[in-house]
């Protein structure tokens, strides 16, 4: 069965790292990328097309 691909975008490195560490422990989840800004989120979405984009709505540049 294919893994669920996830990208994490949050401007707080400690929070982002904790989320990544938690998700990495799940055998059916593959972390494909991480970033800190809205521009990075758009770039990641285009480049990797993750199944899930875990996005902080309050990131620099706006989450929406």
C-alpha positions as CSV (number, residue, x, y, z in Angstrom):
1,X,0.0,0.0,0.0
2,X,1.4,3.4,-0.9
3,X,2.4,5.8,1.9
4,X,0.6,9.1,2.6
5,X,2.9,11.9,1.5
6,X,3.0,14.9,3.8
7,X,4.7,18.3,3.7
8,X,5.0,20.5,6.8
9,X,5.1,24.3,6.6
10,X,5.4,26.4,9.8
11,X,7.6,29.3,10.6
12,X,8.5,28.0,14.1
13,X,11.4,25.5,13.7
14,X,10.8,23.8,17.0
15,X,7.2,23.1,16.3
16,X,7.9,22.0,12.7
17,X,10.6,19.6,14.0
18,X,8.3,18.1,16.6
19,X,5.5,17.5,14.0
20,X,8.0,16.0,11.6
21,X,9.4,13.7,14.3
22,X,5.9,12.6,15.3
23,X,4.9,11.9,11.7
24,X,8.1,10.1,10.8
25,X,7.4,7.5,13.5
26,X,4.3,6.4,11.5
27,X,5.1,3.6,9.0
28,X,2.4,4.7,6.5
29,X,3.5,8.3,6.3
30,X,6.3,9.7,4.2
31,X,7.6,13.3,4.9
32,X,8.4,14.8,1.5
33,X,9.4,18.3,2.5
34,X,9.4,21.0,5.1
35,X,9.5,24.8,5.0
36,X,8.9,28.0,6.8
37,X,7.2,30.5,4.4
38,X,4.2,30.9,2.2
39,X,6.5,31.1,-0.9
40,X,8.1,27.8,0.2
41,X,4.7,26.2,0.6
42,X,3.7,27.1,-3.0
43,X,7.0,25.8,-4.3
44,X,6.7,22.5,-2.3
45,X,3.1,22.0,-3.4
46,X,4.1,22.4,-7.1
47,X,7.3,20.2,-6.8
48,X,6.1,17.3,-4.7
49,X,2.2,17.3,-4.8
50,X,1.9,15.9,-1.3
51,X,-1.3,14.1,-0.3
52,X,-1.4,16.4,2.8
53,X,0.1,19.9,3.3
54,X,0.2,20.7,7.0
55,X,0.2,24.5,6.8
56,X,0.4,27.1,9.5
57,X,-2.2,29.8,8.5
58,X,-0.2,32.5,10.3
59,X,3.1,32.0,8.4
60,X,4.9,35.0,6.9
61,X,3.3,35.8,3.5
62,X,-0.1,34.3,4.7
63,X,-1.1,30.7,5.0
64,X,-4.2,31.0,2.8
